[in-house]
């Protein structure tokens, strides 16, 4: 592999680009619901490109900034010591430049939506909110919910970008994403409960214990379903969408069956594979419901 290709791979791995599959389907759901009309999808092709570019660049900026801010903590945590900055694969200066590039690309991508001014007006506040997440574990155990709020912006922002207004359907979808992300981040954070206590970091597993965190995650995922129900009623959507919601309930129950306070070996399976199926599945169910 050439040096250039290896460097590209390093940056994609740095920001866990494959994990874009978590939030991107919900951003696309927001866009599809905003653009759907009697004749199918409407809107300019460049708006769809804008949604993809904004999603990818904003997430990459936030992830790279997180790796930069947490590099010393990552180096002391056995689970994260192999990340790119601690192991020397990428320098802090290189990651800082990459963060600035992605942040600039995000703001520039909002110009695609003109003459709708709202994406450009909201770009910097949204970006600052996303970047601020990296500091939250230093002062609050509610960091998981800050992350949930960050990803919940994606369907709401997509709706605003395509329609220039706000309505209940994207709000309900945003609430569903908020509770979904908060719940699975609580599960994921259980792996670091002991380290967070030793390092003086704030998290729900460190504060309430792994059992308490898993119970709270279950409550969050129940509230996710409330958000999906609100979306289905307010839009409204039909039988195929509701079948997708029912499948999401089954998958969430399965996700919680994979982890126990005394057995976290399958956290990554619950975190990545199951959640990707949920997000992509709900997008497909929504598309099919609208199309038939």
C-alpha positions in Angstrom: 0.0 0.0 0.0 1.3 3.4 -0.9 2.1 6.1 1.7 -0.8 8.2 0.4 -3.4 5.4 0.6 -2.1 4.4 4.0 -2.6 8.0 5.2 -6.1 8.2 3.8 -6.9 4.9 5.6 -5.5 6.3 8.9 -7.8 9.4 8.7 -10.8 7.3 7.9 -10.0 5.0 10.8 -9.4 8.0 13.0 -12.9 9.2 12.6 -14.4 5.7 12.4 -15.9 6.6 9.1 -17.8 3.3 8.9 -19.8 4.5 12.0 -21.4 7.2 9.8 -24.0 4.5 9.2 -25.3 5.3 12.7 -26.6 8.8 12.0 -26.6 9.1 8.2 -29.8 7.0 7.7 -31.7 9.2 10.1 -30.4 12.4 8.4 -31.6 10.9 5.1 -35.0 10.0 6.7 -35.4 13.6 7.7 -34.5 14.7 4.2 -36.8 12.2 2.5 -39.8 13.2 4.8 -39.1 16.9 4.0 -38.9 16.4 0.3 -41.7 13.8 -0.3 -44.8 15.0 -2.1 -47.6 13.6 -4.2 -45.2 13.0 -7.1 -42.5 11.4 -5.0 -39.2 13.1 -4.0 -38.8 16.7 -4.9 -36.0 19.2 -4.5 -32.7 19.9 -6.2 -30.1 17.1 -6.7 -27.5 19.4 -5.1 -29.5 19.5 -1.9 -29.1 15.8 -1.5 -25.3 16.1 -2.1 -25.3 18.9 0.5 -26.9 16.6 3.1 -24.3 13.9 2.5 -21.4 16.4 2.6 -22.6 18.2 5.7 -23.2 14.9 7.5 -19.8 13.5 6.7 -17.7 16.6 7.3 -19.5 17.6 10.6 -19.1 14.1 12.0 -15.5 13.9 10.9 -14.6 17.2 12.5 -16.3 16.2 15.8 -14.6 12.7 15.8 -11.1 14.1 15.0 -11.5 16.8 17.6 -12.5 14.2 20.2 -9.4 12.1 19.4 -7.2 15.2 19.7 -8.7 16.4 23.0 -8.7 13.0 24.6 -5.2 11.9 23.3 -3.6 11.8 26.8 -6.6 10.0 28.4 -6.6 7.5 25.5 -2.9 6.8 26.0 -3.6 5.8 29.7 -6.6 3.7 28.9 -5.7 0.1 27.9 -8.8 -0.1 25.7 -7.9 3.1 23.7 -4.1 3.1 23.9 -3.9 1.8 20.3 -5.7 4.7 18.8 -3.8 6.7 16.1 -2.4 9.6 18.2 -1.3 7.6 21.3 0.5 5.0 19.1 2.1 7.7 16.9 0.4 6.9 13.6 -0.8 10.4 13.4 0.6 13.5 15.1 -1.6 15.9 17.1 -0.7 18.7 14.6 -1.9 16.6 11.7 -5.2 15.7 13.4 -5.7 19.4 14.3 -5.3 20.4 10.7 -7.6 17.6 9.6 -10.2 18.9 12.1 -9.9 22.4 10.8 -10.2 21.2 7.2 -13.4 19.2 8.0 -14.9 22.1 10.0 -14.3 24.5 7.1 -15.7 21.9 4.6 -18.8 21.6 6.7 -19.5 25.4 6.8 -18.7 25.6 3.1 -21.1 22.7 2.3 -24.0 24.6 3.8 -23.6 27.1 0.9 -25.0 24.4 -1.4 -28.5 25.0 0.1 -28.7 28.7 -0.8 -30.9 30.7 -1.2 -32.1 28.9 1.9 -30.0 30.8 4.5 -30.7 28.7 7.6 -28.0 26.0 7.1 -25.3 28.7 6.8 -26.7 30.6 9.8 -26.8 27.6 12.0 -23.5 26.0 10.8 -21.2 27.5 13.4 -23.5 27.1 16.4 -24.1 23.4 15.4 -20.4 22.8 14.9 -19.5 24.4 18.3 -22.1 22.1 20.0 -20.6 19.0 18.3 -17.1 19.9 19.3 -18.0 20.8 22.9 -19.0 17.2 23.5 -15.3 16.2 23.7 -15.1 18.2 27.0 -18.3 17.0 28.7 -16.9 14.0 30.6 -14.7 16.4 32.4 -17.6 18.1 34.2 -20.8 16.1 33.8 -22.1 12.5 33.9 -24.6 13.6 31.3 -22.1 13.4 28.5 -24.0 10.5 26.9 -27.0 12.8 26.5 -24.9 15.5 25.0 -23.8 13.0 22.4 -27.4 12.0 21.9 -28.4 15.6 21.3 -25.6 16.1 18.9 -26.7 13.2 16.6 -30.4 14.1 17.0 -29.7 17.3 15.1 -29.1 15.4 11.9 -32.7 14.7 10.8 -33.8 18.1 12.1 -31.0 19.9 10.2 -31.8 17.9 7.0 -35.5 18.9 7.2 -34.5 22.6 7.7 -32.0 22.4 4.8 -34.6 21.2 2.4 -37.7 23.1 3.5 -36.4 26.1 5.4 -38.8 25.5 8.3 -39.4 23.2 11.2 -42.4 20.9 12.0 -43.3 18.1 14.4 -42.2 15.1 12.2 -38.4 16.0 12.3 -38.7 16.9 16.0 -40.2 13.5 16.8 -37.5 11.8 14.7 -34.8 13.9 16.4 -36.1 12.8 19.9 -36.0 9.2 18.8 -32.4 9.6 17.7 -31.6 11.4 21.0 -32.8 8.6 23.1 -31.4 5.9 20.8 -27.9 7.3 20.8 -27.9 8.2 24.5 -29.0 4.6 25.3 -26.3 2.9 23.2 -23.6 5.2 24.4 -24.5 4.3 28.0 -24.0 0.6 27.0 -20.7 1.4 25.2 -19.4 3.4 28.2 -19.8 0.5 30.5 -16.5 -0.8 29.2 -14.7 2.2 30.7 -16.5 2.4 34.1 -13.4 1.5 36.1 -11.0 3.7 34.1 -13.4 6.7 34.4 -13.4 6.4 38.2 -9.6 6.2 38.4 -9.1 9.1 35.9 -11.7 11.3 37.6 -13.9 11.3 34.5 -17.7 11.6 34.7 -20.0 9.0 33.2 -23.2 7.2 34.2 -21.5 3.8 34.5 -18.9 5.3 36.8 -21.5 7.0 38.9 -24.3 4.5 39.0 -22.5 1.3 38.3 -22.8 -0.9 35.2 -26.1 -2.3 36.3 -27.6 1.1 36.8 -26.3 2.3 33.4 -27.8 -0.7 31.6 -31.2 -0.1 33.2 -31.1 3.6 32.2 -30.1 2.6 28.7 -33.2 0.4 28.5 -35.4 3.4 29.6 -33.7 5.5 26.9 -34.5 2.9 24.2 -38.1 2.6 25.4 -38.4 6.4 24.9 -36.9 6.0 21.5 -39.9 4.0 20.5 -42.1 6.9 21.8 -40.3 9.2 19.4 -40.8 6.8 16.5 -44.5 6.5 17.3 -44.8 10.3 17.4 -43.2 10.5 14.0 -45.5 7.9 12.5 -48.6 9.7 13.9 -47.6 13.2 13.0 -46.4 12.7 9.5 -48.4 10.3 9.1 -46.9 7.0 7.9 -48.4 3.6 7.2 -48.2 -0.1 7.8 -44.7 -0.7 6.4 -43.2 2.0 8.6 -45.0 0.5 11.7 -43.6 -2.9 10.8 -40.2 -1.3 10.8 -40.8 0.2 14.2 -41.9 -3.2 15.5 -38.7 -4.8 14.1 -36.7 -2.0 15.9 -38.3 -3.0 19.2 -37.3 -6.6 18.7 -33.7 -5.6 17.8 -33.5 -3.3 20.8 -34.6 -6.1 23.1 -31.9 -8.3 21.4 -29.3 -5.6 21.9 -30.0 -5.5 25.6 -29.9 -9.3 25.9 -26.3 -9.2 24.6 -24.9 -7.3 27.6 -25.0 -7.9 31.3 -23.2 -6.3 34.2 -21.0 -9.3 34.5 -20.5 -9.9 30.8 -19.5 -7.0 28.5 -17.8 -9.2 25.9 -20.5 -8.5 23.2 -20.7 -4.8 23.7 -19.2 -4.1 20.2 -21.8 -6.4 18.6 -24.6 -4.6 20.4 -23.0 -1.2 19.7 -22.2 -1.4 16.0 -24.0 -4.3 14.2 -27.4 -4.2 15.8 -27.6 -0.4 15.7 -26.6 -0.2 12.0 -29.4 -2.7 11.3 -31.9 -0.5 13.2 -30.9 2.8 11.5 -30.7 1.4 8.0 -33.8 -0.7 8.5 -35.9 2.2 9.6 -34.8 4.3 6.6 -35.7 1.5 4.2 -39.1 0.9 5.9 -39.8 4.6 5.6 -38.9 4.7 2.0 -41.0 1.7 1.1 -43.9 3.0 3.1 -43.8 6.3 1.2 -43.3 4.6 -2.2 -46.2 2.2 -2.1 
